Amino acid sequence: TNKHRNNNHFTRSTKHTTMDSQQKKEAPSTRRRRVGILGFGKLGQYLAEYIVGRGGEHGLELAFVWNRTREAVEAHELVQSGAVGAALIEDTGEGFMGRGADLVVEVAHPTVAQQHTVALLQHADVMVGSPTAFADAPFEEAVRRQCRNGAHACYVPAGALWGGVDIQKMADGDTLGALTITMRKEPSSLKVHGQVRARCDEYLEAGAEHTGPVALYDGPLRALCPLAPNNVNTVAWAALAGATGGVAGARA
């Protein structure tokens, strides 16, 4: 993943690594980088399958897999076939540290990122796949402080955000005065809580009475993130890209 380091090593990834399907040779590195995965939903499963199947082409190997329910991992074809041994399934957060991972990828939930990122950064680089975790100001500051003082970096993937590089350039050039982000989604695809859930339910119940879009939320991004932790990760990344104000300085 391309990494754009700022002075405190909190990095904002603007591109994903391109996996060349024609590349068949092993990576020339003498040691494979070990990757741990937190979360075993669709994305976690994809990452595990890719690393097991083709990781060697890119100098990668699986260090461990963790999920809040171990049974979901054990039932997966990778484990059933023996491609991932039971020894690679991690049960507790305390066990992450002794796995010798070079990079830990969190694709579970913002609360998981908040619980483990700072401690993991003492041992490995971390990619936080749930950027809404940074809506918690003490957590964001703790991660930045650990990156400043430690040897490892925290990466945040851009996801589906177009124009992220431009936001970064404006922020780095001190020409970004404010950041407001508008996101539109099919209401049935939202996993939201609180006032946003209530507004969404009203819209769905009205059905055909609505002929156009309806604003479910308009306000500070920091307050929105816990109400829609799974749906506004890209928005949260945009706020981090505009680091002049971070999550606290953005609206959605």
Secondary structure, DSSP 4 states (H G I P E B T S, - for coil): ------TT-EEEE-SPPP--TT--SPPS-SSPEEEEEE--SHHHHHHHHHHHHHGGGGTEEEEEEE-SSHHHHHTSHHHHTTSS-GGGEE-SGGGGGGG--SEEEE-S-HHHHHHHHHHHTTTSEEEES-GGGGGSHHHHHHHHHHHHHSS--EEEE-TT-TTHHHHHHHHHTT----EE------GGG----HHHHHHHHHHHHHGGG--S---S--SBHHHHGGGSTTT-HHHHHHHHHSTTTTGGGEE-
